Amino acid sequence: MRGKGTKLVSVLVCAAVMLTAIVFTRTELHGAVSNPLLYWNDRSWPYEDRQPIEKVLGIYYIPLTIFNQFADYEVRTNSRQKTFIIEYNGGELFLSFDTTRDFALNQDDEQIYIPTYELHDERYVPAQEICRRLGLTFEKLTSPVTGEVAIRISDGNNTYSFTELLSRKYPGFFTPETTSQQIQPPTPQTTADSTSPTVTEEPLPVLTDRTIFITIENSPGEYTGEILETLASFGYSATFFVTGKQAAESPLMLARISAAGHAIGLHTMEHSPAKLTDADAILSDIEAENELLYGLIKQKSRIWRAPEGSAALKALNMETELLLNQAGYVVWDWNIEPSGRTAAKKAESVISGIWNNETAVIRLAEDRDAVEILKTVLAFIAENSDACDVRTISPAYYEYNLIKHDY
């Protein structure tokens, strides 16, 4: 009778889940960040376009992809069979789900009631339950100031406690945000300089998590060697968009870029927009440059950047992008480039761009200022290394461009 009763309760719970309207709670108080906060170890949720936390029937649900961030954890899905599995250490611990049912099997072949949901085009799972069963730490804090909820999942490879981390990333989480008008000046002292104006100090801004792509254009060139040495001195990698003509003239430098572990992108054979009149011409140029690269360094690339960017190339429209994607290529532009009359001013503009873009794609041309700009920018990134994740461009990551679309 107990087995039948348990089964009946499970069926009723499943029916209730299906019939109950899912209520999502979002805090929109002054001073709160735009989305609920989700962290893994000392990093924040890496995807800007996906909602990180949803509350379903009083339980916090998080995207399945968060578990891929941990070195010893893997998520594998089979969309055809509507199943997925989260496993630790090659299967030492695991949970296997059938999305047509609200149950999972673990490594001991136990059947466990764990509902999951398809939200925002992604599978969401109950955070605390998954962490408890797979050996991860689940932490939740609520801001006494804004009411915002923050959740962290960690595998032990974190430097800061959750309170320390939030204090560094979002000081307003624990302390009300202040402005110069809100700060009360101290009571004037009866001293000789009591007539001096009172100076109120505002809290220094804190750089939140940034994903940074450093891209170098028109390589290899006169300054490639210095650029490589500068990158090596800071321990960061970049993506070099090479032109076919310059690659053919400097094959050893091209090989040095590749050997140093930097990514290589395509930047046309001759950097001549006039020759890229239609989709076929663009694809033909890309394939010609790829064949050249393979002949020089036995390497091809799937990343392409138009001369002066997508917006400046009339033939690069939505149909052309689709053709390039079908041929296996992704188109990348940038959202930060130097501006100013001196190398110092140019570096300052790039750093400002990093502050203003959670995903920063930096464009640097090989010119006489490139090395000085890079030294200043990399020093800033190094000083904020806990917030800055520097990556090279991968065609598997995503595609960032400014191609105009009809939708």
C-alpha positions as CSV (number, residue, x, y, z in Angstrom):
1,M,0.0,0.0,0.0
2,R,2.9,2.4,0.8
3,G,4.3,1.9,-2.7
4,K,0.9,2.6,-4.3
5,G,0.4,5.6,-2.1
6,T,3.8,7.0,-2.9
7,K,3.1,6.5,-6.6
8,L,-0.2,8.2,-6.3
9,V,1.4,11.2,-4.5
10,S,4.0,11.5,-7.2
11,V,1.3,11.4,-9.9
12,L,-0.7,14.1,-8.1
13,V,2.4,16.2,-7.6
14,C,3.3,15.9,-11.3
15,A,-0.3,16.9,-12.3
16,A,-0.1,19.8,-10.0
17,V,3.2,21.0,-11.5
18,M,1.6,20.7,-15.0
19,L,-1.5,22.6,-14.0
20,T,-0.1,25.2,-11.8
21,A,1.0,28.5,-13.4
22,I,4.8,28.9,-13.0
23,V,5.4,32.1,-11.1
24,F,8.8,33.7,-11.7
25,T,10.0,36.2,-9.1
26,R,12.3,39.0,-10.1
27,T,13.5,41.7,-7.8
28,E,13.4,45.1,-9.6
29,L,14.3,47.3,-6.6
30,H,16.5,50.4,-6.9
31,G,20.2,49.4,-6.8
32,A,19.7,45.8,-7.8
33,V,21.4,44.3,-10.8
34,S,19.2,43.6,-13.8
35,N,19.2,39.8,-13.3
36,P,19.4,37.6,-10.2
37,L,23.0,36.8,-9.4
38,L,24.4,33.4,-10.2
39,Y,28.0,32.5,-9.5
40,W,30.2,29.4,-10.0
41,N,33.3,29.5,-7.7
42,D,34.6,33.1,-8.0
43,R,33.0,33.8,-11.4
44,S,29.6,35.1,-12.4
45,W,27.1,33.5,-14.9
46,P,28.9,33.9,-18.2
47,Y,26.0,34.3,-20.6
48,E,24.5,37.8,-21.0
49,D,21.5,36.7,-23.0
50,R,20.2,34.0,-20.8
51,Q,18.3,34.4,-17.5
52,P,20.4,32.7,-14.8
53,I,17.9,32.0,-12.1
54,E,14.1,31.3,-12.0
55,K,12.0,30.5,-9.0
56,V,9.5,27.7,-9.6
57,L,7.1,26.7,-6.9
58,G,9.4,28.2,-4.3
59,I,12.5,26.4,-5.6
60,Y,15.5,28.1,-7.3
61,Y,16.1,26.6,-10.8
62,I,19.3,27.3,-12.8
63,P,20.4,26.5,-16.3
64,L,21.9,23.0,-16.9
65,T,24.9,24.6,-18.7
66,I,26.3,26.0,-15.5
67,F,27.6,22.5,-14.5
68,N,29.9,22.5,-17.6
69,Q,31.9,25.3,-16.0
70,F,33.4,22.8,-13.5
71,A,36.5,20.8,-14.6
72,D,35.3,17.5,-13.1
73,Y,31.7,17.8,-14.2
74,E,30.2,17.1,-17.6
75,V,26.7,17.5,-19.0
76,R,25.7,15.3,-21.9
77,T,22.4,15.6,-23.7
78,N,20.5,13.5,-26.2
79,S,17.8,15.7,-27.7
80,R,16.4,12.9,-29.9
81,Q,15.8,10.6,-26.9
82,K,14.9,13.6,-24.6
83,T,17.5,12.7,-22.0
84,F,20.5,14.3,-20.3
85,I,23.0,13.3,-17.7
86,I,25.1,15.3,-15.2
87,E,28.1,13.4,-14.1
88,Y,31.1,13.9,-11.8
89,N,34.5,12.4,-12.3
90,G,33.7,10.2,-15.2
91,G,30.5,8.7,-13.6
92,E,31.6,8.4,-10.0
93,L,28.4,10.3,-9.2
94,F,25.7,11.1,-11.7
95,L,22.1,12.0,-12.3
96,S,20.4,10.7,-15.5
97,F,17.2,12.4,-16.5
98,D,14.4,11.6,-18.9
99,T,12.7,14.9,-19.7
100,T,9.4,13.2,-20.4
101,R,9.2,12.2,-16.8
102,D,10.0,14.0,-13.5
103,F,12.4,11.4,-12.2
104,A,16.1,10.8,-12.4
105,L,18.4,7.8,-11.8
106,N,21.6,8.1,-9.8
107,Q,24.8,6.0,-9.7
108,D,23.1,3.6,-7.2
109,D,20.2,3.0,-9.6
110,E,17.8,4.9,-7.3
111,Q,14.8,6.6,-8.9
112,I,14.5,10.2,-7.5
113,Y,11.7,12.7,-8.1
114,I,13.4,15.8,-9.6
115,P,11.3,18.0,-11.9
116,T,13.1,19.9,-14.6
117,Y,11.8,22.6,-16.9
118,E,12.4,24.0,-20.4
119,L,12.8,27.7,-19.8
120,H,14.3,30.4,-22.1
121,D,15.1,27.7,-24.7
122,E,17.2,25.8,-22.1
123,R,16.8,23.0,-19.6
124,Y,16.6,24.3,-16.0
125,V,17.2,22.1,-12.9
126,P,16.7,22.6,-9.2
127,A,20.0,24.1,-7.9
128,Q,20.1,22.9,-4.3
129,E,19.0,19.4,-5.0
130,I,21.5,18.8,-7.8
131,C,24.4,20.2,-5.7
132,R,23.5,18.1,-2.8
133,R,23.5,14.9,-4.8
134,L,26.6,15.6,-6.9
135,G,29.0,16.9,-4.2
136,L,28.8,20.6,-5.0
137,T,28.3,23.4,-2.5
138,F,25.1,25.5,-2.7
139,E,25.1,29.0,-1.1
140,K,22.3,31.5,-1.1
141,L,22.4,35.1,0.2
142,T,19.6,37.8,0.1
143,S,20.6,41.4,0.1
144,P,19.3,43.3,3.1
145,V,19.4,46.4,1.0
146,T,17.7,45.4,-2.3
147,G,16.1,42.1,-1.6
148,E,18.1,40.6,-4.5
149,V,18.9,36.9,-4.2
150,A,22.4,35.7,-5.0
151,I,23.3,32.0,-5.5
152,R,26.7,30.4,-5.7
153,I,27.7,26.9,-6.7
154,S,31.2,25.8,-6.0
155,D,33.4,22.8,-6.2
156,G,36.0,24.0,-3.7
157,N,38.1,25.9,-6.2
158,N,37.2,29.3,-5.0
159,T,39.4,32.0,-3.4
160,Y,36.8,34.1,-1.7
161,S,33.9,33.3,0.7
162,F,30.5,34.2,-0.8
163,T,30.2,37.3,1.3
164,E,33.7,38.5,0.3
165,L,32.9,37.8,-3.3
166,L,29.7,39.8,-3.3
167,S,31.4,42.6,-1.4
168,R,34.0,42.9,-4.2
169,K,31.7,42.5,-7.1
170,Y,28.6,44.4,-5.9
171,P,29.3,46.6,-2.8
172,G,25.7,47.7,-2.9
173,F,24.5,44.2,-2.1
174,F,25.3,44.7,1.6
175,T,25.6,48.5,1.9
176,P,23.2,51.1,0.5
177,E,24.5,52.8,-2.6
178,T,25.5,56.4,-1.8
179,T,26.0,59.6,-3.7
180,S,27.7,62.8,-2.9
181,Q,24.3,64.3,-2.0
182,Q,23.6,61.4,0.5
183,I,26.9,61.6,2.3
184,Q,26.7,63.8,5.3
185,P,29.8,66.0,5.7
186,P,31.6,65.8,9.1
187,T,31.0,68.4,11.7
188,P,33.5,71.3,11.0
189,Q,36.3,71.5,13.5
190,T,37.3,74.8,15.0
191,T,40.8,75.0,13.5
192,A,42.7,77.4,11.3
193,D,41.6,75.7,8.1
194,S,37.9,75.2,9.2
195,T,36.8,77.4,6.2
196,S,38.3,74.9,3.7
197,P,35.6,73.1,1.7
198,T,34.6,69.6,2.9
199,V,35.6,66.8,0.5
200,T,33.4,63.7,0.4
201,E,34.7,60.5,-1.0
202,E,32.5,58.2,-3.0
203,P,33.2,54.4,-3.1
204,L,35.5,53.4,-5.9
205,P,33.7,51.6,-8.7
206,V,34.3,47.8,-8.8
207,L,34.8,46.1,-12.2
208,T,32.3,43.2,-12.5
209,D,33.0,40.0,-14.5
210,R,34.2,40.7,-18.1
211,T,34.9,38.3,-21.0
212,I,37.6,40.0,-23.1
213,F,38.7,39.1,-26.6
214,I,41.9,40.9,-27.8
215,T,42.1,41.0,-31.6
216,I,45.1,42.2,-33.7
217,E,44.4,43.1,-37.3
218,N,46.6,43.1,-40.5
219,S,49.1,40.6,-39.2
220,P,51.9,39.6,-39.6
221,G,53.6,43.0,-39.8
222,E,56.4,45.2,-38.6
223,Y,55.2,45.2,-34.9
224,T,54.1,41.5,-34.6
225,G,57.3,40.5,-32.7
226,E,56.9,43.2,-30.1
227,I,53.1,42.5,-29.8
228,L,53.9,38.8,-29.2
229,E,56.5,39.6,-26.6
230,T,54.1,41.9,-24.8
231,L,51.3,39.4,-24.7
232,A,53.8,36.7,-23.4
233,S,55.0,39.0,-20.6
234,F,51.5,39.3,-19.3
235,G,50.5,35.7,-20.0
236,Y,47.5,36.5,-22.2
237,S,46.5,35.2,-25.7
238,A,45.0,37.1,-28.6
239,T,43.3,36.5,-31.9
240,F,45.4,37.6,-34.9
241,F,43.4,38.4,-38.1
242,V,45.9,37.9,-40.8
243,T,45.9,39.0,-44.4
244,G,47.0,36.5,-47.1
245,K,49.5,38.9,-48.7
246,Q,51.3,39.7,-45.5
247,A,51.2,36.0,-44.4
248,A,52.9,35.0,-47.6
249,E,55.6,37.7,-47.1
250,S,56.2,36.7,-43.4
251,P,55.6,33.0,-43.1
252,L,58.0,32.6,-40.2
253,M,56.3,35.3,-38.2
254,L,52.9,33.7,-39.0
255,A,54.3,30.4,-37.7
256,R,55.5,32.2,-34.5
257,I,52.0,33.5,-33.9
258,S,50.6,30.0,-34.1
259,A,53.3,28.4,-32.1
260,A,52.7,30.8,-29.2
261,G,49.2,29.5,-28.9
262,H,47.3,32.5,-30.3
263,A,44.2,32.0,-32.5
264,I,44.4,32.9,-36.1
265,G,41.5,34.5,-38.0
266,L,41.1,35.3,-41.7
267,H,41.2,39.0,-42.9
268,T,41.0,38.5,-46.7
269,M,43.8,38.1,-49.1
270,E,44.6,41.7,-49.8
271,H,42.4,43.8,-47.5
272,S,40.6,45.1,-50.5
273,P,36.8,45.7,-50.0
274,A,36.4,46.6,-53.7
275,K,37.0,43.0,-54.7
276,L,34.3,41.6,-52.3
277,T,31.3,42.4,-54.5
278,D,29.0,39.5,-53.6
279,A,28.7,36.4,-51.4
280,D,30.5,34.2,-53.9
281,A,33.4,36.6,-54.1
282,I,33.7,36.8,-50.3
283,L,33.6,33.0,-49.9
284,S,36.1,32.5,-52.7
285,D,38.5,35.0,-51.0
286,I,38.1,33.2,-47.7
287,E,38.8,29.8,-49.1
288,A,41.8,31.1,-51.1
289,E,43.3,32.6,-47.9
290,N,42.6,29.4,-46.0
291,E,44.5,27.3,-48.6
292,L,47.4,29.7,-48.3
293,L,47.5,29.4,-44.5
294,Y,47.4,25.6,-44.8
295,G,50.3,25.7,-47.2
296,L,52.3,27.9,-44.9
297,I,51.6,26.5,-41.4
298,K,49.4,23.4,-42.0
299,Q,46.5,25.2,-40.3
300,K,43.1,26.6,-41.4
301,S,40.8,29.0,-39.7
302,R,37.0,29.3,-39.4
303,I,36.9,32.9,-38.1
304,W,36.7,35.8,-40.6
305,R,36.7,39.6,-40.3
306,A,35.7,41.9,-43.1
307,P,38.1,44.8,-44.1
308,E,36.9,47.6,-41.8
309,G,34.2,45.4,-40.4
310,S,30.8,44.1,-41.5
311,A,29.0,47.4,-41.5
312,A,31.4,48.8,-44.1
313,L,30.9,45.9,-46.6
314,K,27.7,46.2,-48.6
315,A,27.8,42.7,-49.8
316,L,27.9,41.3,-46.3
317,N,24.2,40.9,-45.5
318,M,22.1,38.3,-43.8
319,E,22.0,36.0,-46.9
320,T,25.8,36.2,-47.2
321,E,26.3,35.5,-43.5
322,L,24.0,32.4,-43.8
323,L,26.1,31.2,-46.8
324,L,29.3,31.6,-44.8
325,N,27.9,29.9,-41.8
326,Q,26.8,26.9,-43.9
327,A,30.3,26.7,-45.3
328,G,31.6,26.6,-41.7
329,Y,32.7,30.2,-41.1
330,V,31.8,32.7,-38.5
331,V,32.0,36.5,-38.9
332,W,33.5,38.6,-36.0
333,D,33.5,42.4,-35.6
334,W,34.4,44.4,-32.5
335,N,32.9,46.7,-30.0
336,I,36.0,48.5,-28.7
337,E,38.7,50.2,-30.7
338,P,41.3,52.9,-29.7
339,S,40.4,56.6,-30.2
340,G,42.6,59.6,-29.4
341,R,45.7,61.4,-30.6
342,T,48.3,59.6,-28.4
343,A,48.9,56.0,-27.4
344,A,48.0,56.9,-23.8
345,K,44.7,58.4,-24.9
346,K,44.0,55.4,-27.1
347,A,44.7,53.0,-24.3
348,E,42.4,55.0,-22.0
349,S,39.6,54.7,-24.5
350,V,40.0,51.0,-24.7
351,I,39.9,50.6,-20.9
352,S,36.8,52.8,-20.8
353,G,35.3,50.3,-23.4
354,I,36.1,47.4,-21.1
355,W,34.2,49.1,-18.2
356,N,31.2,49.6,-20.5
357,N,31.0,46.1,-22.1
358,E,30.6,42.9,-20.2
359,T,31.8,41.1,-23.4
360,A,34.6,43.2,-24.7
361,V,36.0,42.6,-28.2
362,I,39.0,44.8,-28.7
363,R,40.3,45.8,-32.1
364,L,44.0,46.8,-32.4
365,A,45.7,47.4,-35.7
366,E,49.4,46.7,-36.2
367,D,50.8,50.2,-36.0
368,R,53.4,52.1,-34.0
369,D,51.0,52.7,-31.1
370,A,49.8,49.1,-30.8
371,V,52.5,47.9,-28.3
372,E,52.1,50.9,-25.9
373,I,48.3,50.5,-26.0
374,L,48.6,46.8,-25.4
375,K,51.0,47.3,-22.4
376,T,48.6,49.7,-20.7
377,V,45.5,47.7,-21.4
378,L,47.0,44.4,-20.3
379,A,48.3,46.0,-17.1
380,F,44.7,47.1,-16.3
381,I,43.4,43.6,-17.1
382,A,46.1,42.0,-14.9
383,E,45.2,44.3,-12.0
384,N,41.6,43.2,-12.4
385,S,42.3,39.5,-13.1
386,D,39.7,38.3,-10.8
387,A,37.0,39.9,-13.0
388,C,38.6,39.7,-16.4
389,D,38.5,36.4,-18.4
390,V,40.7,36.8,-21.5
391,R,39.8,34.4,-24.3
392,T,40.8,33.8,-27.9
393,I,37.9,33.6,-30.4
394,S,36.6,30.1,-31.1
395,P,34.0,29.4,-33.8
396,A,32.2,27.2,-31.2
397,Y,31.7,30.0,-28.8
398,Y,29.4,32.4,-30.6
399,E,29.4,34.9,-33.4
400,Y,29.7,38.6,-32.8
401,N,29.1,40.9,-35.7
402,L,27.2,44.0,-36.9
403,I,25.5,42.5,-39.9
404,K,22.1,44.0,-40.4
405,H,19.2,41.5,-40.2
406,D,15.7,41.8,-41.5
407,Y,14.1,40.5,-38.2
